[in-house]
């Protein structure tokens, strides 16, 4: 099944869930993730960081993440975000 035609709507729903679940900080990576950020902002979220790539997102994480924080990393397999998980494990666990 191709979800491409639903990408905008599905990403907007993620933005709604971010706000509904009182997430403190949102960091997005990539083109479609702008819909997550736009929706979260429209619903009143303030601490949003839109990044173009993995390196930018990791830099933002280094600036905002503190020992004891919880992090949800979600992305397509193509983004290979397991690299970020491993980096954070080395630095914070």
TAQUI-V491095 format. One record per residue. N is the residue number from 1. RES is the residue in three letters. SS is DSSP state (helix for helix, strand for strand, loop for the rest). OMEGA is omega in whole degrees, -180 to 180 (999 if undefined). NEAR is the number of other ideal C-beta (glycine too) atoms within 12 Angstrom. Layout:
n | res | ss | omega | near
N | RES | SS | OMEGA | NEAR
N | RES | SS | OMEGA | NEAR
This chain:
n | res | ss | omega | near
1 | UNK | loop | 180 | 5
2 | UNK | loop | -179 | 6
3 | UNK | loop | -177 | 13
4 | UNK | helix | -179 | 12
5 | UNK | helix | 180 | 9
6 | UNK | helix | -173 | 14
7 | UNK | helix | -178 | 20
8 | UNK | helix | -178 | 20
9 | UNK | helix | -179 | 17
10 | UNK | helix | 178 | 21
11 | UNK | helix | 176 | 29
12 | UNK | helix | 178 | 25
13 | UNK | helix | 176 | 20
14 | UNK | helix | 177 | 30
15 | UNK | helix | 177 | 32
16 | UNK | helix | -179 | 24
17 | UNK | helix | 178 | 21
18 | UNK | helix | -179 | 33
19 | UNK | helix | -179 | 26
20 | UNK | helix | -177 | 15
21 | UNK | loop | 174 | 16
22 | UNK | loop | 176 | 14
23 | UNK | loop | -176 | 28
24 | UNK | loop | -175 | 21
25 | UNK | loop | 177 | 25
26 | UNK | strand | 176 | 38
27 | UNK | strand | -179 | 38
28 | UNK | strand | 178 | 37
29 | UNK | strand | 171 | 33
30 | UNK | loop | -172 | 25
31 | UNK | loop | -177 | 18
32 | UNK | loop | -178 | 27
33 | UNK | loop | 177 | 35
34 | UNK | helix | 179 | 25
35 | UNK | helix | 175 | 26
36 | UNK | helix | -177 | 38
37 | UNK | helix | -180 | 32
38 | UNK | helix | -179 | 24
39 | UNK | helix | 179 | 29
40 | UNK | helix | 179 | 35
41 | UNK | helix | 180 | 23
42 | UNK | helix | 180 | 17
43 | UNK | loop | 172 | 24
44 | UNK | loop | 179 | 17
45 | UNK | loop | -176 | 27
46 | UNK | loop | -172 | 15
47 | UNK | loop | -176 | 20
48 | UNK | strand | 179 | 28
49 | UNK | strand | 178 | 29
50 | UNK | strand | -177 | 25
51 | UNK | strand | 179 | 28
52 | UNK | loop | -175 | 17
53 | UNK | loop | -178 | 22
54 | UNK | helix | -177 | 25
55 | UNK | helix | 178 | 15
56 | UNK | helix | -180 | 20
57 | UNK | helix | 179 | 33
58 | UNK | helix | 178 | 27
59 | UNK | helix | 178 | 19
60 | UNK | helix | 178 | 25
61 | UNK | helix | 179 | 29
62 | UNK | helix | -178 | 18
63 | UNK | helix | -173 | 15
64 | UNK | helix | -174 | 18
65 | UNK | loop | 178 | 25
66 | UNK | loop | 177 | 14
67 | UNK | loop | 179 | 10
68 | UNK | loop | 177 | 8
69 | UNK | loop | 173 | 15
70 | UNK | loop | -178 | 14
71 | UNK | loop | 171 | 28
72 | UNK | loop | 178 | 20
73 | UNK | loop | -177 | 25
74 | UNK | loop | 177 | 25
75 | UNK | loop | 178 | 26
76 | UNK | loop | 179 | 19
77 | UNK | helix | -180 | 8
78 | UNK | helix | -180 | 11
79 | UNK | helix | 177 | 22
80 | UNK | loop | -178 | 16
81 | UNK | loop | 174 | 28
82 | UNK | helix | 175 | 17
83 | UNK | helix | 180 | 19
84 | UNK | helix | 178 | 32
85 | UNK | helix | -180 | 22
86 | UNK | helix | 178 | 15
87 | UNK | helix | -180 | 23
88 | UNK | helix | 177 | 23
89 | UNK | helix | -180 | 13
90 | UNK | helix | -173 | 11
91 | UNK | helix | -171 | 16
92 | UNK | helix | -178 | 18
93 | UNK | loop | 999 | 13
